Amino acid sequence: MASLPSEKMKELIGGRIGTSEWIRIDQAMIDKFADATGDHQFIHVDPERSKSTPFGGTIAHGFLTLSLYPDMIEKSDCPRPEGVKMGVNYGCNKLRFLTPVRSGKRVRGHFKLLELEEKRPGQWQQTLEFSVEIEGEAKPALMAEWLSQYFL
């Protein structure tokens, strides 16, 4: 993954800047997320009962799919701002869960740079369009505008 000066990264605004590796979302991952969050709705954790739903089986929590952002950005070919000492998640402007991710499916992230602004000397705020592709599906699992701040 390339490291670019912030001013050079600004030249990439408006374009797709990277794609992550594929990640398989299996039932074990879904179950661990349910335990961590307390969300044990049957459509996520009961393979037998969920067969009778329109999903035909268990599906990942939307927030599980969203929570893969750090892993996806780390395992992507996105350039990073040069000289970063620390980065923090700052939130989302928009978030929509569009298509459920069935247990066993693979997903990957796509990243488009929307904004990069120096908030104060050495502190930059980046806005990325983040979409999660589901292997073999026409529509993405989610679309979000993800905000991060970098400290140089």
Sequence and secondary structure as in RCSB ss.txt:
>XXXX:A:sequence
MASLPSEKMKELIGGRIGTSEWIRIDQAMIDKFADATGDHQFIHVDPERSKSTPFGGTIAHGFLTLSLYPDMIEK
SDCPRPEGVKMGVNYGCNKLRFLTPVRSGKRVRGHFKLLELEEKRPGQWQQTLEFSVEIEGEAKPALMAEWLSQY
FL
>XXXX:A:secstr
  EE HHHHHTTTTSEEEEB  EE  HHHHHHHHHHHT   HHHH HHHHTTSTTSS B  HHHHHHTHHHHHHT
B   EETT SEEEEEEEEEEEE S  BTT EEEEEEEEEEEEEEETTEEEEEEEEEEEETT SS SEEEEEEEEE
E 
